[in-house]
């Protein structure tokens, strides 16, 4: 079996204007959620971070520092959010029986096993391309924090690795 790979210049990315050097920038984002299960669009906050970072082109990681939240890329639209919550409810029954919900077995008294299991399915982070200092997302793509055990204060670690103009 063979694979053919073609290199294609990204149409919306402009070529570097001058000399560039590698750069890594990181920042912590804190936000509060309001509901037990909630989808929060954080795209604009990520775009602001990237603009401040000075990185022109590279890769950005958005990572949740919690075991009961997830980060996904998808459309951010109320009906879809409702459907996502419904899917998670059907996939992981909040009533269990889950061993983690039994303090004598896990040491946890929050009864949030379903939140942990849902986070396992969705994942704690995304990596996305950065082009011309902005997240390179498709037309309907948004970066979404999925709260699974709220309301709570949440911390997201943002890291970007790329190049900056030095001219």
PLY file of the C-alpha trace (Angstrom):
ply
format ascii 1.0
element vertex 167
property float x
property float y
property float z
element edge 166
property int vertex1
property int vertex2
end_header
0.00 0.00 0.00
1.39 3.39 -0.90
0.36 6.87 0.08
0.88 9.96 -1.98
1.35 13.22 -0.15
1.14 16.59 -1.77
2.26 19.85 -0.28
-0.19 22.68 -0.80
0.36 26.27 0.18
-2.35 27.47 2.56
-4.39 29.96 0.60
-5.27 32.32 3.46
-1.82 32.41 5.07
0.55 35.09 3.87
4.26 34.32 3.46
6.56 35.59 6.21
7.47 39.25 5.78
11.01 38.89 7.12
13.24 36.87 9.41
11.51 34.69 11.97
12.55 32.95 15.17
10.97 30.18 17.25
8.89 31.15 20.26
6.85 29.40 22.96
4.25 31.34 24.95
1.91 30.06 27.67
-0.90 31.57 29.69
-3.55 30.46 32.15
-7.20 31.21 31.49
-9.71 31.15 34.36
-13.46 31.16 33.96
-16.59 30.31 35.91
-19.36 28.04 34.71
-23.02 28.33 35.67
-24.58 24.88 35.19
-23.92 21.21 35.95
-23.43 20.52 32.24
-22.67 23.47 30.02
-20.90 24.27 26.77
-18.87 27.50 26.82
-17.46 29.06 23.64
-13.89 30.14 24.44
-12.78 30.80 20.85
-12.54 34.57 21.19
-10.46 34.30 24.36
-8.08 31.88 22.62
-7.84 34.25 19.63
-7.01 37.16 21.98
-4.25 35.09 23.61
-2.79 34.19 20.22
-2.84 37.83 19.10
-0.96 38.86 22.29
1.50 35.97 22.01
3.33 37.32 18.98
3.27 33.88 17.35
2.62 34.19 13.64
2.45 30.53 12.61
2.57 27.35 14.66
0.48 25.13 16.90
-1.63 26.01 19.94
-2.78 23.65 22.66
-5.83 24.34 24.81
-5.72 22.06 27.87
-8.17 21.74 30.76
-6.57 21.34 34.19
-9.60 19.41 35.45
-10.84 15.83 35.25
-14.50 16.78 34.84
-14.24 19.19 31.92
-13.36 18.66 28.28
-12.18 20.80 25.38
-13.60 20.14 21.91
-13.76 21.81 18.53
-17.21 21.89 16.99
-20.00 24.20 15.97
-21.37 26.31 18.84
-25.11 26.44 18.37
-27.86 26.03 21.03
-29.68 23.07 19.44
-26.38 21.21 18.96
-25.43 21.94 22.57
-28.73 20.41 23.66
-28.00 17.36 21.50
-24.48 16.99 22.92
-25.84 17.05 26.48
-28.50 14.49 25.49
-25.90 12.22 23.88
-23.70 12.35 26.98
-26.72 11.54 29.18
-27.52 8.50 27.02
-23.92 7.28 26.84
-23.15 7.67 30.55
-26.07 7.32 32.96
-25.56 9.72 35.86
-27.17 7.23 38.27
-24.56 4.56 37.63
-24.02 2.36 39.54
-20.51 3.79 39.64
-17.92 2.77 42.23
-16.47 6.29 42.24
-19.79 7.57 43.65
-19.31 5.45 46.78
-17.10 7.35 49.28
-16.09 4.11 50.99
-14.55 2.94 47.69
-13.12 6.14 46.22
-12.82 8.79 48.90
-14.95 11.14 46.78
-18.18 12.57 48.14
-19.26 14.58 45.05
-21.08 11.69 43.32
-19.56 12.82 40.04
-18.43 9.55 38.44
-20.56 10.23 35.37
-18.79 13.59 34.94
-15.39 11.90 34.98
-16.52 9.21 32.54
-17.97 11.77 30.12
-14.71 13.73 30.25
-12.81 10.54 29.38
-14.93 10.23 26.22
-14.39 13.84 25.12
-10.79 14.48 26.16
-9.04 17.30 28.04
-7.41 19.16 25.17
-7.19 20.16 21.53
-4.28 21.18 19.36
-4.98 23.58 16.55
-2.97 25.30 13.84
-2.11 28.98 14.09
-1.83 30.95 10.86
-1.11 34.67 10.62
-1.48 34.99 14.40
-5.01 33.54 14.52
-6.54 30.13 15.18
-6.88 28.38 11.81
-10.42 27.08 12.18
-13.05 26.12 9.65
-16.06 28.32 8.95
-18.26 26.87 11.71
-15.58 25.57 14.07
-15.37 26.98 17.58
-13.26 26.00 20.59
-15.62 24.83 23.32
-15.13 24.08 27.01
-17.54 21.34 28.07
-18.39 21.64 31.76
-19.49 18.29 33.17
-19.54 18.91 36.95
-20.46 22.54 37.48
-21.01 25.16 38.35
-17.33 25.62 39.19
-14.30 27.82 38.62
-12.19 26.32 35.84
-8.59 26.73 34.72
-7.39 26.25 31.16
-3.72 26.21 30.15
-2.96 27.78 26.80
0.35 27.09 25.06
1.51 28.10 21.61
4.66 27.06 19.80
5.61 28.73 16.57
7.51 31.50 14.92
7.44 35.25 15.37
8.54 37.99 13.04
11.81 39.60 14.15
11.95 42.33 11.53
0 1
1 2
2 3
3 4
4 5
5 6
6 7
7 8
8 9
9 10
10 11
11 12
12 13
13 14
14 15
15 16
16 17
17 18
18 19
19 20
20 21
21 22
22 23
23 24
24 25
25 26
26 27
27 28
28 29
29 30
30 31
31 32
32 33
33 34
34 35
35 36
36 37
37 38
38 39
39 40
40 41
41 42
42 43
43 44
44 45
45 46
46 47
47 48
48 49
49 50
50 51
51 52
52 53
53 54
54 55
55 56
56 57
57 58
58 59
59 60
60 61
61 62
62 63
63 64
64 65
65 66
66 67
67 68
68 69
69 70
70 71
71 72
72 73
73 74
74 75
75 76
76 77
77 78
78 79
79 80
80 81
81 82
82 83
83 84
84 85
85 86
86 87
87 88
88 89
89 90
90 91
91 92
92 93
93 94
94 95
95 96
96 97
97 98
98 99
99 100
100 101
101 102
102 103
103 104
104 105
105 106
106 107
107 108
108 109
109 110
110 111
111 112
112 113
113 114
114 115
115 116
116 117
117 118
118 119
119 120
120 121
121 122
122 123
123 124
124 125
125 126
126 127
127 128
128 129
129 130
130 131
131 132
132 133
133 134
134 135
135 136
136 137
137 138
138 139
139 140
140 141
141 142
142 143
143 144
144 145
145 146
146 147
147 148
148 149
149 150
150 151
151 152
152 153
153 154
154 155
155 156
156 157
157 158
158 159
159 160
160 161
161 162
162 163
163 164
164 165
165 166
